């Protein structure tokens, strides 16, 4: 399993619109091959910062399958205009439980 971590800074004043758009976008990602689950969390200290955690079966399910899909284009249309700066996305694997 691979954990995708995306740090999302939403433009000030746009958080409610972002959350509404994300509600639509999460139906896109949840239908993708290799998707396991996700969690969107809002920062307590910075009210326009979020972290998106997505568990994938493999790295390629995210980087090739999702990002190379037509569904990703719809995801981009729904969400990418909200970010400033563009999100940092990294992938992690479990070392020890």
Buried (B, 14 or more C-beta within 10 A) or exposed (E): EBBBBBBBBBEEEBBEEBBEBBEEBBEBBEEBEBBEEBEBEBEEEEEBBBBBBBBBBEBBBBBEBBBEBEBBEEBEEBBEEBBEEEBEBEEEEEEEE
